[in-house]
Amino acid sequence: MLDLGRLRALHAVSVHGSVAAAAAALGYTPSAVSQQITKLERETRSKLLERRGRGVALTEEALHLAAAAQELLAIVERAETTLEERRGKPTGLLTIGAFATAARGLLPGVLATLAREHPGLDVRMNEVDPHLSVDLVARGMLDLAVAHDWDIAPLPAPEGVEQAVIGDDRCDLLVSEHHPLAARASVRRAELGGERWICQPPGTVCHDWLVRTLRAAGCEPDLAHQAAEYHTQLALVAAGLGVALVPRLGRGPLPAGVRAVPIEPVPVRRLYALWRPGAARRPAITATVRLLQQHWAHTG
């Protein structure tokens, strides 16, 4: 009989694309995941992973096993959901994925409340890019995700994922105190042409939003500096090296020498909680979504 834990490890590798990423998602070491795969290879008498450059690729046999593992894990989830529902209170393991600023500005309070009010619930959080979180929920690697989209770039909602709105996060233009716009009460998007921008790297939601928004306003953005962390962007703004569009969630106090100027119309990103329909009855899901919305009412 195939071991479910080993199938879970293989499934994680198929979803995340590497042993290291699968280990991080499961909360194991890469060595432990490799050992699980090796034991599964012995059980099935099949080669499951092949070296491809510095990474690995799943063999044909592994792809079939990973697909079967996803079905089995879905059955296990339904059984666990039924048991938790019968108990009437959040219990068991709950895996949450959240994008960086939500992990910093929203989740700490939510996780602390869950730990205090539901000691039988084991919550594990991973920082996940919103581009990836929807698929990770749909494929069963996360029980719940906190993701976001922008007003001109809606979040995709594939079949197999349900969502609830948490709230709207407003964004401001951040400039050096010596910048000509620093004393303005507000600035329109069409006025932002000619600025040197500090932004996130290409491929991120925030980068794509900035480029599309400025182009829609008739401005070709000059992307002078790119940094993934907003705190790094703030330091570059404080040094007078450019301007940045930064959401309020998780931003914290502005450093000395930086001013926030409202943009008209206000750039907004909407926050969502995502989960699979099969888990919608879990008290852990309903309690977490409720707390996310409650904490947002005091944070946003």
CORHUQUI-V774748 format. One record per pair of residues at least 6 apart in sequence whose C-alpha atoms are under 6 Angstrom apart, sorted by the first residue. I is the first residue (numbers start at 1). J is the second residue. D is the distance in Angstrom with one decimal. If there is no record, write none. Layout:
i:j:d
I:J:D
I:J:D
This chain:
i:j:d
6:36:5.1
7:69:5.6
11:66:4.8
12:22:5.0
13:19:5.6
13:22:5.0
16:22:5.6
19:30:5.9
20:30:5.1
23:29:5.4
23:30:5.2
41:47:5.9
48:58:5.8
48:59:5.2
48:62:4.8
49:57:5.6
49:58:4.8
49:59:5.9
50:56:5.4
50:57:5.2
81:282:5.4
85:282:5.8
89:283:5.6
90:121:5.8
90:283:4.9
90:284:4.2
91:120:4.9
91:121:4.2
92:121:5.1
92:122:5.8
93:122:4.7
93:123:5.9
94:123:4.7
95:123:5.9
95:124:4.9
95:125:5.9
95:142:5.3
95:143:5.2
96:125:4.6
96:142:5.9
96:144:4.9
96:145:5.4
97:125:5.7
97:126:4.9
97:127:5.7
97:128:5.5
97:145:4.5
98:127:5.1
98:128:5.3
98:145:5.7
98:146:4.7
99:127:5.5
99:128:5.1
99:129:5.2
99:130:5.9
100:127:5.9
101:250:4.8
104:250:5.6
105:249:5.7
105:250:3.9
130:147:5.0
136:142:5.7
138:160:5.8
138:161:5.8
144:274:5.4
144:275:4.8
145:273:5.6
145:274:5.1
146:272:5.6
146:273:4.8
147:271:5.8
147:272:5.4
148:270:5.3
148:271:4.4
148:272:5.9
149:155:5.0
149:269:5.3
149:270:5.5
150:269:4.3
160:276:5.8
161:275:5.6
161:276:4.7
162:274:5.6
162:275:5.4
162:276:5.8
162:277:6.0
163:273:5.4
163:274:4.5
164:272:5.5
164:273:5.3
165:272:4.6
166:271:5.3
166:272:5.2
166:293:5.0
167:270:5.9
167:271:5.4
168:269:5.8
168:270:4.5
169:268:5.6
169:269:5.3
170:247:5.8
170:268:4.7
171:246:5.5
171:247:4.0
171:248:5.8
171:267:5.5
172:245:5.7
172:246:5.8
172:260:5.8
172:261:5.7
172:262:5.0
173:244:5.8
173:245:4.7
173:260:5.7
173:261:5.1
174:243:5.7
174:244:5.2
174:259:5.6
174:260:4.6
175:237:5.9
175:243:5.0
175:258:5.7
175:259:5.4
176:237:5.7
176:238:5.3
176:240:5.4
176:257:5.8
176:258:4.7
177:257:5.0
177:258:5.4
177:259:5.7
182:259:5.9
186:261:5.6
186:262:4.8
186:263:5.6
187:263:5.0
188:263:5.6
188:264:4.7
190:217:5.1
193:219:4.9
196:222:5.2
196:224:5.6
196:242:4.8
197:222:5.9
197:223:4.8
197:224:5.5
197:242:5.2
197:243:5.1
197:244:5.8
198:225:4.8
198:226:5.7
198:242:5.9
198:243:5.8
198:244:5.1
199:226:4.9
200:207:5.2
200:226:5.1
200:227:5.0
200:228:4.8
201:226:5.3
237:243:5.8
238:257:5.5
238:258:5.3
